[in-house]
């Protein structure tokens, strides 16, 4: 081939590429069904607009979306294919129980757990998977097993008592508590991280780092599968201590799931410990045999337990910071809880704690500022949706972000202020609860919300009754949204350093 032919070939390639991408840009800007919706043109052209904030800026797209709404209005186009709404009035339209609602596969497939209840995108598959385990996480079943939670609360308090007069990482202890509860409740195995001197902080740090993995895989689809394909033995050689802790945990969890799965599928009598696991629920559900394999069962265990770790711990760290840096809140909690304790012979029952208005208001305020996820929860339905004068075509991913709604100053005056009092007036609470959704709403409402509530009630009541914590080197902003890790990424991460002294009630001195 002579030089002229070679030049012509490359020229043809360049022309073809430019023409193709030029056509794509023109279509997305002017002919696409979402072309009429407001928003930045770069976002309409390419997902790499979001990718810049996800990867280069380290998870800042949720914050950017909040800024975009101020510029473009309540409904905006945030990618070539997706819309976002920032109007609490639209919440009940998008997150409801009736209808067919898929999750946005592009977002959730990045977790690599397509057949799980938590991260599976299909409506019908999700409904079937959820039915199999819903009763396991019911309020009734959680209440019946509250002794499991209380036992871990006692273990936490015993460990903290031994540290009296010193400073320690209360944040890491909080993560260890939520992990120990979740693993024992779901898997039937006590991992005893509360017994560790450092409360397993390496695993806590590594777990929070999973957000970067998810953000990257959203945009570079081969990244996640490539990382997961690396043999664990190779990864262990190159990993830091935190990652090694995470890998060891995954190996142990897989083996424990395998053992329980073998017991649950055995013809031999099943012991009580295995019967009280999510594995038993799946194996003995009405799911078809193809949905009861070990591989899918382990995927379910891994995703549900992971979802129960840092979501609850994040909220508790924020609550602990505000409670123990505001004496008015602390003393009011102590008074309410001590009065309830006077009517109990030993422990205050969970049902009694749930009826304490100020304790409940404090937990609600914490969940308002630290809901389960930081990212938008896009839904896809098979029918057109309508927002004001806008028609949203069927099949369009459209979402809202709970945290942005929870910090809307029209709903919550002075929204970043931690103020339990805003929930104390029954009328105001009833009105506010309609747009209070820390566990989402609709067909995809969080499976584990009753477990999370029970943990928070028992955890906070015990610590308030038993300890004084002097919080060191921290501010309120350290526990607010710093990055979208799917969950809420904070500046403090899993850290909350506190100096501990026992609390002795004045009336027992």
Secondary structure, DSSP 8 states (H G I E B T S, - for coil): --HHHHHHHHHHHHHHHHHHHHHHHHIIIIISTTTTS-S-HHHHH-THHHHIIIIISSS-HHHHHHHHHHHH-SEEE-SSSEEEE--GGGHHHHS-SSS-EEE-HHHHGGGS-TTSTTT---HHHHHHHHHHHGGGGSHHHHHHTHHHHHHHHHHHHHHHHTTTTSEEEHHHHHHHHHHHHHHHHHHS----GGGSTTTTHHHHHHHHTHHHHHHHHHHSHHHHHHHHHS-HHHHHHH--HHHHHHHHHHHHHHHHHHHHHHHHHSSS---HHHHTSHHHHHHTSSS-GGGSSHHHHHHHHHHHHHHHHHHHHHHHHHHHHHHHT-HHHHHHHHHHHHHHHTT-SSS--HHHHHT-HHHHHHHHHHHHHS-S-SS---EEESS-EEETTEEE-TT-EEE--HHHHHT-TTTSSSTTS--GGGGTSHHHHHHHHTT--TT--GGG--TTHHHHHHHHHHHHHHHHHHEEEEE-S--GGGGSEEEESSSEEESSTT--EEEEEE---GGG-
